[in-house]
Amino acid sequence: MLKKDVSDIVKKSKKWGWVLEPDAMKIFSLNGFQTPKYAVATKDAEALAIARNIGYPVVAKIVSPAIVHKSDVKGVVLGIKDDQTLLATLARFQKLDGFAGMLIAEMVKGLELIIGAKNDLQFGPMVLVGMGGVGVEIYKDVSLRMAPIKPRDAESMLGELAARKLLTGYRGSEPVNLDKLKKTIISFSKVMIDLQDIVESVDLNPVMCNAKACLVVDARIMLKK
């Protein structure tokens, strides 16, 4: 059964057919997932207060019901280090179609992974795990299973990745917390089962994993028509 807060978010999002990122992040936060610190601003004073509270550097992202793919409009700016750059970014975003705010979030470090799912008419939610970030469609290094995902499924999915050595620390790089990663995959599959009657697909890309945690850095939820 869906939490009331989640149901309320879904109801208000139906007119767009998808869930705006701040609301999608809230859905996963309500379900126990870790996220970076973030908040949404529409005005200069709000943006400055949020960035200073989080601490530079920060990430800024466009929030608009008219823009599903933020990268297409240069709607993601990483590594903002000062007030001037932050306000210039807000001013540019305010001119974009359907501007509803600018999400400001802390910068987090780690290995970029993707955890996603699509609802199959025959099998229900099919969960995908792979190497994430902007190169996900190029490398196509993913593994797929039917929900619900059990611990042994999560382990075997990670073992199937061509870049699996990156998870355990390749050439001196920091290994990720595999226990946290597996728990994140399992929890994600449970959320997909709860949402399967109302969502078409969900993408968490990237999920940023390091030695301490796995954080949902970006979330997109497409609703069924």
Secondary structure, 3 states (H helix, E strand, C coil): CCCHHHHHHHHHHCCCCEECHHHHHHHHHHCCCECCCEEEECCHHHHHHHHHHHCCCEEEEEECCCCCCHHHHCCEEEEECCHHHHHHHHHHHCCCCCCCEEEEEECCCCEEEEEEEEEECCCEEEEEEEECCCCHHHHCCEEEEECCCCHHHHHHHHHCCCCHHHHHCCCCCCCCCHHHHHHHHHHHHHHHHHHCCCEEEEEEEEEEECCCCEEECCEEEEECC
